[in-house]
Amino acid sequence: MELRPLPTLLLVSALVIGGLAAGFIASQVTYERPVTQVFEPALLESSSLPSWAGAPLPDFKQYSVVAEKKAAFFGYLYPRLALANLRIEAARHHLRQLRQKTELSERDKQWLAKHASRLRVDAETPKALINGLEQRMDIVPPSLVLAQAANESAWGTSRFATRGNNLFGQWCFTKGCGLVPKSRTSGMTHEVEVFKSPFASIRAYLTNLNRHNAYRDLRQRRRSLRAKNQFPDGITLAGGLQAYSERGQAYVEEIRSMIRVNDLSDYDQRLKQLLTSEAPIEKLNALIIDYRERFRN
């Protein structure tokens, strides 16, 4: 059960020129390298996305071999969740740049207000907004994303995944906003939200974990790891998912088991390396090409 979130290759060079790679390189305090200006507001525009970001969900029911289905599922999702995390990291870097300013421009204040509203940060001063956003504007490790997506979408084969691009069971509460669950309890009004693409579902899921009060413990676990200069990992953060399902701790342990059994922590290390690479988008483009050649979709 999920609590509701808010909502081309030709453009790769524009992303790099805008300082995307440099912003990601500076994302971890354990890596100290020169950085350049990151034009974050433009980066978050939909027009700056690679064309593959909005690709439809493949038909995962076609795979009869479990290992092949898992490889296809994780191979499809990883570049897209990595892209979503890269954009979060770019925004996080921009936030740190604002912290260094002695005086914020009107545009800076508008940027802070927009993201404070999106992530539900309530504060009176720009400094307090920056402090609050720093706790919520952060990545979610791939191992956790992949495990939950597999669990909630039946490996991309559920009705909500195939008809609504909803990989994480996100709810919405306006009539007609999504698909009505067949097992919905009498008197309940929620629907399972429909998204334009799986990538949109990923972004909404990340926003949900980063802003909803139900996942405060998850964010605290992440902050504790950051304070120790440790990269966020799915096994640790999964402990903050008790409110995600009515099953509580049993759900947490199931997600942790899926991470271990499928060696998903390797994807956390892959993202860590990507965040410090010189050309992260180009690396994701290469993964997309390899995936299409291997799975023909």
C-alpha positions in Angstrom: 0.0 0.0 0.0 1.5 3.3 -1.1 0.7 6.8 0.1 0.0 9.2 -2.7 2.9 11.2 -4.2 2.7 14.4 -6.2 3.2 14.4 -9.2 17.4 12.9 -26.6 20.3 11.9 -27.3 20.3 15.2 -29.1 20.1 17.0 -25.8 22.9 15.1 -24.1 25.4 17.7 -25.0 23.2 20.4 -23.6 23.0 18.6 -20.3 26.8 18.3 -20.1 27.3 22.0 -21.1 24.9 23.0 -18.3 27.3 21.5 -15.8 25.4 18.3 -15.0 28.4 16.1 -14.7 30.3 18.5 -12.5 27.3 18.8 -10.2 27.1 15.1 -9.8 30.9 14.7 -9.1 30.5 17.1 -6.2 27.6 15.2 -4.7 29.6 13.2 -2.1 31.7 14.9 0.6 34.2 12.1 0.3 35.0 13.2 -3.3 36.6 16.7 -3.5 36.9 18.0 -7.1 36.5 21.4 -8.7 32.9 22.1 -9.7 31.3 24.4 -12.2 27.9 26.2 -12.4 25.0 23.8 -12.6 22.0 25.3 -14.3 19.6 23.2 -12.3 16.3 24.9 -13.1 16.7 24.2 -16.8 17.9 20.7 -16.1 14.7 19.7 -14.4 12.6 20.7 -17.4 11.0 17.7 -19.2 12.6 18.8 -22.5 16.0 18.1 -21.1 15.3 14.4 -20.7 16.9 11.8 -23.0 14.3 10.4 -25.4 14.5 6.9 -23.9 13.4 8.2 -20.5 9.7 8.0 -21.5 9.9 4.6 -23.3 7.0 2.3 -22.5 7.1 -0.7 -20.3 8.3 -3.9 -22.1 6.2 -7.0 -22.0 7.8 -8.9 -19.2 5.3 -11.7 -19.5 7.1 -12.9 -22.6 10.0 -14.3 -20.5 9.5 -17.9 -19.3 12.9 -18.2 -17.8 13.0 -16.4 -14.4 16.6 -15.3 -14.6 16.0 -13.7 -18.0 12.9 -11.9 -16.8 14.8 -10.5 -13.8 17.6 -9.4 -16.0 15.2 -7.7 -18.4 13.3 -6.0 -15.6 16.3 -4.7 -13.7 18.1 -3.7 -17.0 15.1 -1.7 -18.1 14.6 0.1 -14.7 18.1 0.9 -13.6 19.0 3.6 -16.2 15.7 5.3 -15.6 15.9 5.3 -11.8 19.6 6.4 -12.1 18.5 9.3 -14.3 15.9 10.3 -11.7 18.6 10.2 -9.0 21.0 12.1 -11.1 18.5 14.9 -11.4 18.0 14.9 -7.7 21.7 15.1 -7.2 21.9 18.1 -9.6 19.2 19.8 -7.5 21.1 18.9 -4.3 24.3 20.4 -5.7 22.4 23.6 -6.7 21.1 23.8 -3.1 24.6 23.7 -1.8 25.5 26.5 -4.1 22.7 28.6 -2.7 24.0 27.9 0.8 27.3 29.5 -0.1 25.7 32.8 -1.3 25.7 35.8 1.0 22.6 37.1 -0.6 19.9 35.2 -2.7 18.4 36.6 -5.8 14.6 36.7 -6.3 15.1 33.8 -8.7 16.9 31.8 -6.0 14.1 32.4 -3.5 11.5 31.3 -6.1 13.5 28.1 -6.7 13.6 27.4 -2.9 9.9 28.1 -2.6 9.0 25.8 -5.4 11.0 22.9 -4.1 9.9 23.6 -0.5 6.3 23.3 -1.7 7.0 20.1 -3.6 8.8 18.4 -0.7 6.6 19.9 2.0 9.2 21.9 3.8 7.8 24.6 6.0 10.2 27.3 7.1 10.3 31.0 7.6 13.8 32.0 6.3 15.9 31.0 3.2 18.5 29.4 5.5 15.8 27.3 7.2 14.4 26.3 3.8 17.8 25.2 2.7 18.4 23.2 5.8 15.0 21.5 5.5 15.4 20.8 1.8 18.8 19.2 2.3 17.2 16.5 4.4 14.5 15.7 1.8 16.2 16.4 -1.5 18.4 13.3 -1.7 18.7 10.1 -3.6 17.1 6.8 -3.0 19.4 3.8 -3.5 18.7 1.7 -6.6 18.6 -1.6 -4.6 15.6 -0.3 -2.7 13.9 1.0 -5.8 14.4 -2.2 -7.8 13.2 -4.4 -5.0 10.1 -2.4 -4.3 9.3 -2.1 -8.0 9.6 -5.9 -8.4 7.5 -6.6 -5.3 4.7 -4.0 -6.0 4.4 -4.7 -9.8 4.9 -8.5 -9.9 8.0 -7.9 -11.9 6.3 -5.5 -14.2 3.3 -7.7 -15.1 0.6 -6.5 -12.8 -2.5 -4.7 -14.2 -1.4 -1.5 -12.6 2.0 -1.7 -14.2 0.9 -2.8 -17.7 -2.2 -0.5 -17.9 -1.1 2.4 -15.7 2.8 2.4 -15.7 2.5 2.3 -11.9 5.4 0.2 -10.6 5.0 1.1 -6.9 1.3 0.9 -6.1 1.0 4.7 -5.7 -2.5 5.8 -4.8 -4.5 8.9 -5.9 -7.8 10.2 -4.5 -9.6 12.0 -7.3 -12.3 10.0 -9.1 -11.0 8.9 -12.5 -7.3 9.6 -11.6 -6.3 6.0 -11.9 -7.4 2.4 -11.9 -9.9 1.1 -9.3 -8.5 -1.9 -7.3 -10.6 -4.9 -7.7 -10.2 -5.7 -4.1 -10.9 -2.2 -2.8 -12.6 -2.2 0.6 -16.2 -0.9 0.6 -16.3 2.7 1.5 -12.7 3.4 0.3 -12.3 5.9 -2.6 -8.7 5.6 -3.6 -7.5 4.5 -7.0 -4.1 3.3 -8.2 -2.6 6.2 -10.1 -2.0 6.1 -13.9 1.3 7.6 -15.1 2.4 8.7 -18.6 5.4 6.4 -18.4 7.3 4.1 -16.0 9.8 7.0 -15.5 7.1 9.2 -14.3 6.1 6.5 -11.8 9.7 6.4 -10.6 9.9 10.1 -10.1 6.6 10.2 -8.2 7.8 7.3 -5.9 11.1 9.1 -5.1 9.2 12.2 -4.3 6.8 10.3 -2.0 9.7 8.8 0.0 11.4 12.1 0.2 8.5 14.1 1.5 5.8 12.1 3.2 5.8 12.0 7.0 5.3 8.2 6.9 8.9 7.8 5.7 10.6 10.2 8.2 12.5 7.2 9.6 13.8 6.3 6.2 15.1 9.8 5.7 16.7 9.8 9.2 18.5 6.6 8.3 19.8 8.2 5.2 20.9 11.3 7.1 22.8 9.1 9.6 24.6 7.4 6.8 25.5 10.7 5.2 26.8 12.0 8.5 29.3 9.1 8.5 30.2 9.7 4.8 28.5 6.5 3.8 26.6 6.1 0.6 22.8 5.3 1.3 22.1 1.6 0.9 18.8 -0.2 0.4 19.2 -2.7 3.3 19.4 0.2 5.8 16.8 2.4 4.3 14.3 -0.4 4.0 13.9 -0.3 7.7 12.0 3.0 7.2 9.3 1.4 5.1 7.0 0.0 7.8 4.2 2.4 6.7 4.5 1.4 3.1 2.5 -1.8 3.6 -0.1 -3.0 6.1 2.3 -5.9 6.6 4.7 -3.6 8.4 7.9 -5.3 9.5 7.2 -8.4 7.5 7.2 -6.2 4.3 10.5 -4.6 5.4 12.1 -8.1 5.7 10.7 -9.2 2.4 12.2 -6.2 0.6 15.5 -6.8 2.3 15.4 -10.5 1.3 14.8 -9.5 -2.3 17.8 -7.1 -2.2 20.0 -9.9 -0.9 18.8 -12.7 -3.1 19.1 -10.7 -6.2 22.4 -9.0 -5.3 20.8 -5.6 -5.8 23.3 -3.8 -3.6 25.6 -4.0 -6.6 23.4 -1.4 -8.2 24.0 1.0 -5.3 27.7 0.9 -6.0 27.0 1.4 -9.7 25.1 4.6 -9.0 27.8 5.7 -6.6 30.3 5.4 -9.4 28.0 7.1 -11.9 27.6 10.1 -9.6 31.3 10.7 -9.7 31.8 10.0 -13.4 32.7 12.7 -16.0 29.8 11.8 -18.4 26.9 10.1 -16.5 24.3 10.6 -19.2 26.6 9.1 -21.9 27.1 6.1 -19.7 23.3 5.7 -19.3 22.9 6.0 -23.1 25.3 3.2 -23.5 23.3 1.0 -21.1 20.2 1.7 -23.1 21.9 0.7 -26.4 23.2 -2.5 -24.8 19.8 -3.3 -23.3 18.0 -2.9 -26.7 20.5 -5.1 -28.4 20.2 -7.8 -25.8 16.5 -7.9 -25.3 15.3 -6.4 -28.6 12.9 -3.9 -27.0 
